[in-house]
Amino acid sequence: MKANIFLVVGLIVPVIMLLSAGCKKGGTDTSALYVPTNADTTASATLLELQQGRVLYIDNCGKCHGFYNPDHFNKSQWTSIMSSMAAKTSMTSDETTLVTKYVTRGK
C-alpha cells in the first residue's frame, strides 16, 4: 500500500507542478517592439488603437512565448497567426482586432 502511495505522489506532484506553472512570461524585453506614433496612423488604424494593440500584444502574447517583431511577418501572415492564437487567449474579438492592427502597423 505504501508503495502505491509513493507511486501516486511521485506521479501526481510533477504533473501538478507543470499544470500550475502554466504559460510563463517568455518575452519581457519589449525594446525591439515599435512604439506607435502619429506617423504610424493609417486610414484603418488610429494612434490610440495602435497603442492599445501594443499593450494587448505585450500583455497577452508575451505570456507564453517571446515577442515577434511586427515586421517579421506580412499582413496576411499576421492575420492567420492572430486567428489561430486568439483562441488560446481570453481576448475578445475587438481586442484581437487591436492587436492585429498593431502587428500589421494598421495596414
N, C-alpha and C positions, 0 to 999 in steps of 0.2 A: 504493500500500500504506500509506504514512504517513497519507494522508487517511482511510483506513478505520480505522486505529488511533485517530486523534484523534476520529473519529465515535463509535466504540465507547466510548472512555474518556469522551467528553462525555455519552454517554447512561447509561452504567453508574454512574459516580460519583454523579450526583444520585439515582439510584434506590437505591443502597446507602446513601446518607446518609439518605434518607427511611425506609428499612426499619430502619436501625439506631436511628433516633430512637424508633420505636415510639410507644406512648402516653406522653404527657407528663403530669406531675402538674398537673392542672387546678385542683384545689381544695385549696389548702393552708390556707386560712383556715377553721378549724372553729368559730370563735366563735359562729356562728349556729346550730350544731347543739346540740340539747339534750343535757345530761349526765344520764343516768338516776339517779334517787334512789329511796329506798324508796317514796315516794308514787306512783311510776310502775308499780310491780309490779301484775300482774293475775293472774287465775286461770291464764292460759296463758303468762305470762312472768315469770320471777324477775328479781331485780335483777342477778344475775350474767349471765343470758342477755342482758339488755338492754345491759349493759356490754360483753360480748363482741361483740354485734351492732354496737355503735357502733365498736369498734376495727376490726372486719372491714369495715364500711362505709367508714371512713376509709382503710384500707389498700388496699382493692380498688376501690371505686367512684371514689375520687378520683384514681386513676392516669390516667384517660382524659378525665375531664370534671369540671366543678365540682360541688360538693355541692348537693343539693337539700334544703331544709328538709323534714323528715319531714311537717310539716303541709301541705305543698304538694299532696299527693295523698291520696286516701282509701284505705282498706284494699284495696278491690277493685283500684284503680289500681296500688297498690304491688305487690300480688301478681302482677299481669300484668307490670309492669315487671321485677320480680325474676325471673320465669320466663324472660323473653327475654334479660335481661342476664347472668344467671348463666352461661349457656353461653359467654360471652365472657371469663370469668374462670377461674381454676383452683380456685375454691371448691368444696368438697364440698356435697352436699345439706344436710347438717347445718349447715354454715356459712351457706349461703343462707337456711336457716330462721332462724338467729340474726339475720341482717341484716334479714330480713322482720319479725321480732319488734321489732327496734329501730325501723325506719322506720314501723311501724304502731303504735308505742307499746304493744305487747303485746296489741293487740285481736284 
